[in-house]
Amino acid sequence: MTNKELLYIEDALGHENIMKSCCTKVAGQLNDSTLASYMTELEQKHNDLFNSFLNLL
């Protein structure tokens, strides 16, 4: 794997980690249970994407 590819994966891991954190934070602040549930689903999706990128290493 080239240095440029490693930098891309590192960047993608950072973005997915930020998105996962944001989804967790927002889900905890929402009063609407439907929206909170959706944010929890998005959190899981970003967690799965994070793990997929991590498995590339």
C-alpha positions in Angstrom: 0.0 0.0 0.0 1.4 3.4 -0.9 1.9 6.3 1.4 -0.9 8.2 -0.3 -3.3 5.3 0.1 -2.5 5.1 3.8 -3.1 8.8 4.2 -6.5 8.4 2.6 -7.5 5.6 4.9 -6.3 7.6 7.9 -8.4 10.5 6.8 -11.4 8.3 6.2 -11.0 6.8 9.7 -11.0 10.3 11.2 -14.1 11.3 9.3 -16.0 8.2 10.3 -15.0 8.6 13.9 -16.2 12.2 13.9 -19.5 11.2 12.3 -20.0 8.4 14.8 -19.4 10.8 17.7 -21.8 13.4 16.2 -24.5 10.8 15.7 -24.2 9.6 19.3 -24.3 13.2 20.7 -27.3 14.2 18.6 -29.2 11.0 19.4 -28.8 11.7 23.1 -30.2 15.2 22.7 -33.3 14.5 20.6 -36.7 14.3 22.2 -38.3 12.6 19.1 -37.8 8.9 19.5 -38.1 8.3 15.8 -35.3 10.7 15.0 -33.2 9.4 17.9 -33.6 5.9 16.6 -32.6 7.0 13.1 -29.5 8.7 14.5 -28.6 5.5 16.3 -28.9 3.6 13.0 -26.6 6.2 11.4 -24.1 5.8 14.3 -24.0 2.0 13.6 -23.5 2.6 9.9 -20.6 4.9 10.5 -19.2 2.4 13.0 -19.4 -0.3 10.3 -17.7 2.0 7.8 -15.0 2.8 10.3 -14.4 -0.9 10.9 -14.3 -1.6 7.1 -11.6 1.1 6.6 -9.7 -0.3 9.6 -9.7 -3.8 8.1 -7.9 -2.4 5.1 -4.8 -2.0 7.2 
